[in-house]
Amino acid sequence: MRKLCIKLPPFAPDYSGVCSALYELGGMSVIHDASGCTGNYTGFDEPRWYDNQKFVFCSGLRELDAVLGDDQKLIHKVMMAAEDLKPEFITVLGSPVPMIIGSDFTGIATEIENMTNIPSLGFGTTGLNYYDMGISQAYMQLAKRFVKACEVKEEKTVNILGATPLDFSVNENITDLIALLERNGYKVNASWSMHSTLEAIKETAKAEMNIVISVAGLELARYLEKHHQMPYVVGVPVGKSGETRLIEALKAGQRAANEVTNQVEVEEETSDTQKRVLIIGEQVLSNSLRAYLKDEHHMENVDVATFFKLDKEIAGQEDIDLNSELQLIKLLKLDTYDVIIGDPLFKQLIPSYSKAEFIGLPHVAVSSRLYWHNSPRVMGEHIDEVMKK
């Protein structure tokens, strides 16, 4: 019952994360469900769907299919669609009902591949885990299946890991990041998973380094470091200081962008120094926002809280792994924070007696279509506009 939400909507689930990670790569994704989960993804978790529809389908699971466990019916449907569409690869994913009946998606994908000769991936997603886990699973299967070994790295070439609309929406955030890198002499080899292709993904190992911009890309970064000798930096270039930090990290070959000394001049200390700040959101972006607040606003007391994965290696001592809506409500009732930053839906959880200032930072995985058209640009000096609101 800990995931029961009374005021907040369900967050984007794991199957949405898988589909989002694979959306632009020319594959065909089939969610094994009765249409509700597929409709949830295409209608509420995929901002790109309305302007650029891809091969995402529902298996049309019915009660009798669930009772009988008729996998051959699913396999036949997938084969028929693949024959017409000729996708680069096929993905079959689970939902709550297949979880209950124990569908073997790895076995189903193997059988589909044997019969179609099209690379096929199976994901035992359940809808009970969050989107970041689904993205991570998709990345790992892509890496193990498609990334080619490369002994010689291209100088000043990088990959971006963890770029999906569920964290960054479909505004200019990723193009802003690419432009920053290009201005500083870096070439983007592959962007996992926006503004890229399967061919670029296959050539991932050609790059010198990886930039991890969301926690969903961390497992992939560690895998590529171990198996393809690729160091990585972690961070989003939030603010002018964040841009400098990221570029200096790439130059130094450092692992954690937030550990690089910032050389940006900032204004003299203000009363904001004493303010206590809580950032509620995805961990990597929240960490980068914290660094920006410290560097450019002299806010030293900044905590990060997240409902999603909290990676201990990049977490602060006081950071909070939220496991329920109730836990966040209790935290906010303490009224110990002067500034709270997070998705606009979190504002309703702040008690009426609190005098905390709230700054809205829409997160597609939380509020979906309600605010995804209002998602701000956060790269570089664009974050200043968010802080002024």
Secondary structure, 3 states (H helix, E strand, C coil): CCCCCCCCCCCCEHHHHHHHHHCCCCCEEEECCCCHHHHHHHHHHCHHHHCCCCEEEECCCCHHHHHHCCHHHHHHHHHHHHHHHCCCCEEEECCHHHHHHCCCHHHHHHHHHHHHCCCEEEECCCCCCEHHHHHHHHHHHHHHHHCCCCCCCEEEEEEEECCCHHHHCCCCHHHHHHHHHHHCCCEEEEEECCCCCHHHHHCHHHEEEEEECCHHHHHHHHHHHHHHCCCEEECCCEHHHHHHHHHHHHHHCCCEHHHCCCCCCCCCCCHHHHCEEEEECCHHHHHHHHHHHHHHHCCCEEEEEECCCCCHHHCCCCCEECCCHHHHHHHHHCCCCCEEEECHHHHHHCCCCCCCEEEECCCHHHHHHHCHHHCCCCEECCHHHHHHC
